[in-house]
Amino acid sequence: MTESSRPRKAGAFDIRLIISLLLGVYGVVLTVMGLAFTSDADREKAAGVNINLWAGIGLLVVTAMFVLWTVLRPLTVPQAAAEPAE
């Protein structure tokens, strides 16, 4: 395939990467809060569950799934849209 006929990928402009970045940041913050800054009183309020830790881990798993989805099934830009208008 020549350079002009090869399909172009969306790359950094893929919305799945933006969503995974946001979810990943929140996941890291919640995981750190759950591991280091949760008191026994906070756990008692949540029925004995460290909810920040579990929510953070869940968000990190969803982030990994979004990134895997993006890597395995990249979006391609249609050839007509990739060419500049004259």
C-alpha positions in Angstrom: 0.0 0.0 0.0 1.2 3.5 -0.7 1.2 6.2 1.8 -1.9 7.8 0.3 -4.0 4.6 0.2 -3.2 3.4 3.7 -6.1 4.1 6.1 -5.4 6.7 8.7 -6.1 6.1 12.4 -7.9 8.6 14.7 -5.0 8.3 17.2 -5.2 10.8 20.1 -8.5 12.2 18.9 -10.3 9.0 19.7 -12.9 9.8 22.3 -12.3 6.4 24.0 -8.8 7.5 25.0 -10.1 10.8 26.4 -12.7 9.0 28.5 -10.2 6.4 29.7 -7.8 9.2 30.7 -10.5 10.8 32.9 -11.6 7.5 34.4 -8.0 6.6 35.0 -7.2 9.8 36.9 -10.3 9.4 39.1 -9.4 5.7 39.6 -5.9 6.5 40.8 -7.2 9.3 43.1 -9.8 7.0 44.7 -7.4 4.1 45.0 -4.8 6.2 46.8 -7.5 7.7 49.0 -8.8 4.2 49.8 -5.4 2.8 50.6 -3.8 5.7 52.6 -6.5 8.1 53.8 -9.5 6.0 54.9 -10.2 5.9 58.6 -12.1 3.3 60.6 -15.0 5.9 61.0 -15.2 6.2 57.2 -15.4 2.4 56.9 -18.2 2.2 59.5 -20.2 4.8 57.5 -20.0 2.5 54.5 -21.0 -0.7 56.3 -17.5 -1.9 56.8 -16.5 -1.6 53.1 -13.6 0.5 51.9 -15.7 2.1 49.2 -13.0 4.4 47.9 -10.6 1.5 47.3 -13.2 -0.7 45.5 -14.5 2.2 43.4 -11.0 3.1 42.4 -10.1 -0.4 41.5 -13.3 -0.7 39.4 -12.5 2.6 37.6 -9.0 1.3 36.8 -10.4 -1.9 35.4 -12.8 0.0 33.2 -9.9 2.2 32.1 -7.9 -0.8 31.1 -10.8 -2.2 29.1 -11.2 1.1 27.3 -7.5 1.2 26.4 -7.6 -2.4 25.3 -10.7 -1.7 23.1 -8.9 1.3 21.5 -5.8 -0.7 20.8 -7.6 -3.8 19.4 -10.2 -1.9 17.3 -8.7 1.5 16.3 -10.9 4.0 14.5 -10.0 4.7 10.9 -10.6 8.0 9.2 -12.4 7.7 5.8 -10.2 8.4 2.9 -12.5 11.2 1.5 -12.4 13.0 4.9 -8.6 12.6 5.1 -7.9 14.5 1.9 -7.8 18.3 2.1 -10.5 20.1 0.1 -9.3 22.1 -2.9 
